[in-house]
Amino acid sequence: MDFLRPGDWREALALRAERPGALPIAGGTDVMVEINHGGRRPEALLDLSGITELHAVEREPADGGTPGAPAGRVRLGAAVPYTRVVAELGAELPGLALAARTVGSPQIRNRGSVGGNLGAASPAGDCHPALLASGAEVEAVSVRGTRHIPVDDFYLGVKRNALAPDELIRSVRVPRATGPQQFSKVGPRNAMVIAVCAVAVALHPGRGGVRVGIGSAAPTPVRAREAEEHIAGVLADGDLWERRDPIPPAAARRFAELVAAACSPIDDVRGTAAYRRHAVAVMARRTLGWCWEAHRAGASGPRPEGGAPCA
Ligand SMILES: Cc1cc2nc3c(=O)[nH]c(=O)nc-3n(C[C@H](O)[C@H](O)[C@H](O)COP(=O)(O)OP(=O)(O)OC[C@H]3O[C@@H](n4cnc5c(N)ncnc54)[C@H](O)[C@@H]3O)c2cc1C
């Protein structure tokens, strides 16, 4: 097996175009498991770990200060490890930082990256619900040019994404939080688990929006659009964004039902479809509740205990 080690981004793109059979490797926490235990034998590995651009965290400015306009974005290099997402981005990207906290063990979080999670496109990847809830965009680059793919369009099937064979992920652009965000995950135990199911909720008070991402409960990570519309309508009709009154319990229950209805889970060794639907509904109600309490209190960050996985 060849080991290709480009010295810079331009060379990485050229090698990607010349050697479509070379498998990109960043932290290697998925790739090496596949090679060691899954019997995968790519003709070559394309090592991206030394490419400076992929380790950069950059800030893009806000959009002119218009009310309701995006508060700017964080351009997160594809190979930035989870440890840095947790340490550096908790205030700007609280949902993603909470999800990153739950990934694997410290060793996995030191190596594993958001770009690798997107590249693997497992329905159980923990970044996906938070990226869906935030409205992120994947920057896919090849020698032919750059595409910006909304994360909603990125997941095509089980472990299939929208990258062309000659493309690499340069970054994921994530809007800075303008309101509270939460993430919750069910797994058998911390440190070594993939999610049985997961839910992320983000409030976008400036435009009266709520976005929900669900993981590990359908062939791809999915949004819960009907639930989003339902709860946004309830918040608008009752002028609740301004009044900051509690969400009526019946409306929160309906929200949870609609989030569960957006899933199409399967029975597998990690859980039954019925259990997943139930757990997703519970997590949806809880994450919405935590977000709403933070909004009522005027806070945008994670709850103090940090959105730990709920079992
Ligand atoms: C013990 C253990 C526990 C784990 N726990 C979790 C968990 O709790 N939650 C979770 O979500 N995941 C978990 N994982 C899976 C893994 O850590 C994550 O998916 C991680 O995000 C992968 O990142 P990486 O940089 O290591 O990717 P790699 O293994 O290097 O690559 C993963 C895939 O992405 C592709 N790729 C990488 N970078 C790019 C790029 N820039 N452009 C295009 N394609 C690219 C690779 O070709 C490969 O297909 C776990 C893995 C292990 C071994």
The ligand as an SDF file (V2000), in Angstrom:
LIG
                    3D

 53 58  0  0  0  0  0  0  0  0999 V2000
  -12.8240    3.7610   19.8700 C   0  0  0  0  0  0  0  0  0  0  0  0
  -13.5630    4.6790   18.9360 C   0  0  0  0  0  0  0  0  0  0  0  0
  -14.6180    5.4420   19.4290 C   0  0  0  0  0  0  0  0  0  0  0  0
  -15.3270    6.2890   18.5630 C   0  0  0  0  0  0  0  0  0  0  0  0
  -16.3600    6.9990   19.0990 N   0  0  0  0  0  0  0  0  0  0  0  0
  -17.0460    7.8250   18.2830 C   0  0  0  0  0  0  0  0  0  0  0  0
  -18.1330    8.5820   18.8170 C   0  0  0  0  0  0  0  0  0  0  0  0
  -18.4480    8.5380   20.0100 O   0  0  0  0  0  0  0  0  0  0  0  0
  -18.8150    9.3960   17.9580 N   0  0  0  0  0  0  0  0  0  0  0  0
  -18.4780    9.4960   16.6340 C   0  0  0  0  0  0  0  0  0  0  0  0
  -19.1240   10.2500   15.8990 O   0  0  0  0  0  0  0  0  0  0  0  0
  -17.4560    8.7870   16.1110 N   0  0  0  0  0  0  0  0  0  0  0  0
  -16.7370    7.9640   16.8980 C   0  0  0  0  0  0  0  0  0  0  0  0
  -15.7060    7.2410   16.3720 N   0  0  0  0  0  0  0  0  0  0  0  0
  -15.4140    7.3490   14.9400 C   0  0  0  0  0  0  0  0  0  0  0  0
  -14.3500    8.4060   14.5600 C   0  0  0  0  0  0  0  0  0  0  0  0
  -13.5390    8.7500   15.6620 O   0  0  0  0  0  0  0  0  0  0  0  0
  -14.9870    9.6870   14.0230 C   0  0  0  0  0  0  0  0  0  0  0  0
  -15.8070    9.4160   12.9010 O   0  0  0  0  0  0  0  0  0  0  0  0
  -13.9620   10.7640   13.6410 C   0  0  0  0  0  0  0  0  0  0  0  0
  -14.6420   11.9740   13.4270 O   0  0  0  0  0  0  0  0  0  0  0  0
  -13.1530   10.4180   12.3950 C   0  0  0  0  0  0  0  0  0  0  0  0
  -12.2110   11.4550   12.1940 O   0  0  0  0  0  0  0  0  0  0  0  0
  -10.7420   11.1530   11.6770 P   0  0  0  0  0  0  0  0  0  0  0  0
  -10.0570   12.4580   11.4680 O   0  0  0  0  0  0  0  0  0  0  0  0
  -10.0590   10.1750   12.5500 O   0  0  0  0  0  0  0  0  0  0  0  0
  -11.0850   10.4800   10.2550 O   0  0  0  0  0  0  0  0  0  0  0  0
  -10.3000    9.4030    9.3890 P   0  0  0  0  0  0  0  0  0  0  0  0
  -10.3830    8.0670   10.0330 O   0  0  0  0  0  0  0  0  0  0  0  0
   -8.9470    9.8940    9.0460 O   0  0  0  0  0  0  0  0  0  0  0  0
  -11.2060    9.4420    8.0760 O   0  0  0  0  0  0  0  0  0  0  0  0
  -12.5720    9.0650    8.1450 C   0  0  0  0  0  0  0  0  0  0  0  0
  -13.1790    9.1350    6.7300 C   0  0  0  0  0  0  0  0  0  0  0  0
  -13.1870   10.4670    6.2600 O   0  0  0  0  0  0  0  0  0  0  0  0
  -12.3930   10.5860    5.0790 C   0  0  0  0  0  0  0  0  0  0  0  0
  -11.7180   11.8820    5.2080 N   0  0  0  0  0  0  0  0  0  0  0  0
  -10.9800   12.3350    6.2390 C   0  0  0  0  0  0  0  0  0  0  0  0
  -10.6110   13.6170    6.0370 N   0  0  0  0  0  0  0  0  0  0  0  0
  -11.1110   13.9690    4.8330 C   0  0  0  0  0  0  0  0  0  0  0  0
  -11.0850   15.1730    4.0600 C   0  0  0  0  0  0  0  0  0  0  0  0
  -10.4590   16.2880    4.4930 N   0  0  0  0  0  0  0  0  0  0  0  0
  -11.7070   15.1860    2.8750 N   0  0  0  0  0  0  0  0  0  0  0  0
  -12.3780   14.0820    2.4220 C   0  0  0  0  0  0  0  0  0  0  0  0
  -12.4550   12.9230    3.1060 N   0  0  0  0  0  0  0  0  0  0  0  0
  -11.8260   12.8720    4.3020 C   0  0  0  0  0  0  0  0  0  0  0  0
  -11.4880    9.3680    5.0580 C   0  0  0  0  0  0  0  0  0  0  0  0
  -11.1010    8.9810    3.7560 O   0  0  0  0  0  0  0  0  0  0  0  0
  -12.3780    8.3320    5.6980 C   0  0  0  0  0  0  0  0  0  0  0  0
  -13.2880    7.8240    4.7430 O   0  0  0  0  0  0  0  0  0  0  0  0
  -14.9660    6.3870   17.1960 C   0  0  0  0  0  0  0  0  0  0  0  0
  -13.8750    5.6450   16.7100 C   0  0  0  0  0  0  0  0  0  0  0  0
  -13.1880    4.7980   17.5600 C   0  0  0  0  0  0  0  0  0  0  0  0
  -12.0140    4.0070   17.0160 C   0  0  0  0  0  0  0  0  0  0  0  0
  1  2  1  0
  2  3  1  0
  2 52  2  0
  3  4  2  0
  4  5  1  0
  4 50  1  0
  5  6  2  0
  6  7  1  0
  6 13  1  0
  7  8  2  0
  7  9  1  0
  9 10  1  0
 10 11  2  0
 10 12  1  0
 12 13  2  0
 13 14  1  0
 14 15  1  0
 14 50  1  0
 15 16  1  0
 16 17  1  0
 16 18  1  0
 18 19  1  0
 18 20  1  0
 20 21  1  0
 20 22  1  0
 22 23  1  0
 23 24  1  0
 24 25  2  0
 24 26  1  0
 24 27  1  0
 27 28  1  0
 28 29  2  0
 28 30  1  0
 28 31  1  0
 31 32  1  0
 32 33  1  0
 33 34  1  0
 33 48  1  0
 34 35  1  0
 35 36  1  0
 35 46  1  0
 36 37  1  0
 36 45  1  0
 37 38  2  0
 38 39  1  0
 39 40  1  0
 39 45  2  0
 40 41  1  0
 40 42  2  0
 42 43  1  0
 43 44  2  0
 44 45  1  0
 46 47  1  0
 46 48  1  0
 48 49  1  0
 50 51  2  0
 51 52  1  0
 52 53  1  0
M  END
$$$$
